[in-house]
Amino acid sequence: MISIKIGHYSNTHKLLLVGEGDFSFSTSIARAFGSASNMVATSLFHKYFRSAKIMLRKGGEVHVTHRVDHPYNKWELTTLGEEAGFTLIEKSLFDKYEYPGYQTFPISTSFTFKFICLDLDLLSLNNRLLK
């Protein structure tokens, strides 16, 4: 498979896109990749970190792009991630122009928060034992 990259994402990644609203972001990525076979998109922002653990593999990352102005800064994404067992490894400015076809209303500054799960080895063991 030829690797295709758009913004932070590659067609070699397994993607869970949460909080998608009108799905224009996931559609723009799928068009760039020529397929959506490596992604799941949902408009629900509920329990996203715990849901991410189910599909995350060792070495995988969870990316959450989020506004940082009021009142969204009160959501405390880093804390939510830490409570679910994730560690923030990077916070980078989100540039919507890197994603052709992504349509959004005018927004203030947003960042992509990138997390890893350090306890995936234990999680994998627990999932195997539950089967």
CORHUTA-V611252 format. One line per field, one symbol per residue. ss: DSSP state (H for helix, E for strand, C for the rest). A space follows every 50 residues. Layout:
ss = ???
This chain:
ss = CCCCEECCEECCCCEEEECCCCCHHHHHHHHHHCCCCCEEEECCCCCHHH HHHHHCCCCCEEEEEEECCCCHHHHCHHHHHHHCCEEEEEEEECCHHHCC CCCCCCCCCEEEEEEEECCHHHHHHHHHHHC
